[in-house]
Amino acid sequence: MSQPTKKLLIANRGEIAMRILRSARDLDLKTVAIYQDADSSAPHALQADEAVLVPAYIDQCALSSFSGPGTRG
């Protein structure tokens, strides 16, 4: 039996990320947004339940660790 989804990683930014955030809240899901330094004050990074600083959006090692020094939330 599978476990229900508890958190949703948003690996996007801009209006698409905001739509995902709104839908996730409607479904009572916690959200995790990834962002780079330049996006630290972007709405998707600020409004997510958690935000993870990544050096690059294609850095798979950074994406696989959702806790640690770069996490906000």
Secondary structure, DSSP 8 states (H G I E B T S, - for coil): ------EEEE---THHHHHHHHHHHHTT-EEEEEE-GGGTTSHHHHHSSEEEE-S-TT-HHHHH--SSTTEE-
